[in-house]
Amino acid sequence: MKNSVLMAAALMAMLFGSSFESRAASLVANIDISSQTMTVRYGLSYYRWSVSTARKGYITPRGSYRPQRTARMWYSRKYDMSPMPYSVFFRGGYAIHGTGAIRQLGRPASHGCVRLHPSNAAAFYSMVRKAGFGNTRILVTN
């Protein structure tokens, strides 16, 4: 009887421990179009970065997404081979990526992608790769 109670306690600890770890490892990126910011929660860490989303005449799609693919360096075939470092694609050709136009951050300036400072894009890219696509959620709201 004593052994079965200890086994049950050990099993419960393993189950609750792994459940806690999976929750702590989840990654959530919330892009707020109106404030041109991206807040990221990764485990117990929290970040808030300025972004640029779609300028007039273009859209950044709203919704809830999971990453579809990543690219350490991508060149946009649609927009004159523009560099897109640390790309995290979340809907077709739409991605969160680094930009050289850092003076534009904090206001709409893109063709629809979510642009970040290159160091923030590198950090986010690394988090996504570590957390995994299934544990990452990207939310784009007004």
N, C-alpha and C positions, 0 to 999 in steps of 0.2 A: 504494500500500500504506500509506504513511504517513498519507494523508488518511483512509482507511477505519479505521485504528486510532484516530485522533483522533475521528472521528465516532462510533465505538463507545464510546469513553470518555465523550464528551459525552452520548450517549444513556443510558449506565449511570448517570451522575451525575444526570441528570434523573429517571430512574426511581427510584433510591434516594432522591433528595431529596424527591420527591413522596410516596413511601411513608413516609418519616420524618415529613413534615409532617402526613400524615393520622393517623399514630399519635399525634403530639404534640397534635393538635387534638381527640382523643377525650375525651369527658366521661363519667365513671363516678361515680354516686351510690350509695353503699351505706348503706341504712337498717338499723340493728341494733335490733330491737325490744327485746331484753333490756337493752341499755344506754341505750336512748332517745337514740341519737346517729345522725347522718348524716355520713359521711365522703365528701368529694368530691375526686376527682382530675381536674384539667383541665390537660392538657399537663404542664407541670413544676410546677404549683401544687397544693397540698394543703390542704384545709380540714376542720375537724371542728366540727360544730354540734350543740347540744342540740335535740331534737325532742319532740313529743308525738304518739303514735300512739293507736290505739283503746283506749278505756277498757273496763271490764268490760261485757259485753253486746254489744259491737261487735267488728268485725275490721278489721285492716289486712291486705290480701291479700299473702301471701308469693309471691315469684317474681322472675323477670327480665323487665323490661319496657323498651319504648322509649316516649318521649312520644307521645301521641296528638294533643294540642292544647294550646295555651297561651292564657291570658287575662290581660291586665294587671290587670283587676279583674273578678271574678266574684261573683255573689250566689247562694248556695245556695237553690234552689227547694224542696229537701227539708227544710231546717232553718231556717225562718223568715227567709229572705233574709239569712242571715249572710254578712258580707263575707269574701271569699277573695282577698286581693290577691296578685298575682304567681303565679297558678296554673299548674302544669304537670301536666296530667291524664295519668295513666299507665295507668289501667284503668277504663273507663266513667266513673263519677262520682268516682272516687278521684283525689286530687291531692296534690301537694306544694305548700303555699301558706303565706303569711304569716298571722300571728294577732295579735290584740290581747291575748290571754291569755298574755302572756310569762311570768308567774309560774308557769304550769303546765308550761312547757318542762322537759324532763328526766324527765317521768313521763307515763303514759298519761292522756289527757284528751279525745281526739277521738271523733268518730263513725266513724272509720276512715281519714280523711285523715292525711297527715303534715304537722304544723304546724311552722313555723319562725318565728324572730324576723323581723319584716318586712324588716330590712336584709339578712339572710341569704337570705330568699326572693327579694328583688330581685336579689341577686347571682347566685343560682342560675338564676333566670328569664333573666337576661341571658346567662349562659353557655350555656344550652340554645338560646336564639335564635341565638347566634353559632355554636355548634358544629353545630347542625342536629339534627333528630330522629334521622336515620340514624346520626349519630356519638355519640349519647347512649344510655347504658345505665343503667337504674335497677334496683338489686337490693334486695329486701326480704327480710331473713333474721331468724331468731330470735336 
